[in-house]
Amino acid sequence: QAVLTQPASLSASPGASASLTCTLRSGINVGTYRIYWYQQKPGSPPQYLLRYKSDLDQQQGSGVPSRFSGSKDASANAGILLISGLQSEDEADYYCMIWHSSAWVFGGGTKLAVL
Amino acid sequence: EVKLVESGGGLVQPGGSLRLSCAASGFTLSSYEMNWVRQAPGKGLEWLSFITISGSTKYYADSVKGRFTISRDNAKNSLYLQMNSLRVEDTAVYYCAREDDLDTFDIWGQGTMVTVSS
């Protein structure tokens, strides 16, 4: 089982909100991890969005709109990237990442379609 | 302008070697920890390796441990990835990424393509 699992795809309408999940493998407690989120558009390297551990330990990337925010669902053992007021430019691949067992680990990524 | 530029990619046969370079400009490499990340065609991101500022500590993904070696030359403002015993499955775009003091990968290069094929 992968350390981080993300749904392969998600679609939402312009102006709506999208909740992208990053589920940690059973036995790895989401509460103890900072979760980092990156956005990647076709043909470009990833860009850092934000990191979230708790409401007191979170950080927004430079220039990243406040429409992007992080949270956790402890019951699902998952980190969440919430994008509100979806815009066409938000269509991209989104990756979560954690530091686990002396290694950075990426989730498989979610392709977000805005249509 | 703060920038990372990778070079050294290309076509190599299985079992061959390649050395990637990552040149930093607009900032002092010696102030940052650094990483290598790759992305196979049409696939997701895969972290490969991390190196501390001094180069004294290095970490590797299991998939490349024993085959790849990360290093840096702070005097030359450069990061390197020596790749040996290359496999077809190592075919990917290879990115170097700067890790800031908040442990975010805040600056990425544009990537260099490595193709392993006979």
Interface residues (C-beta under 8 A of the other chain):
Chain A: R34 Y36 Y38 Q40 P45 P46 Q47 Y48 R51 Q59 G61 S62 D93 Y95 M97 W99 S102 A103 W104 V105 F106 G107 G108 G109
Chain B: N35 V37 G44 L45 E46 W47 F50 Y59 Y60 A61 Y95 L102 D103 T104 F105 D106 W108 G109 Q110 G111
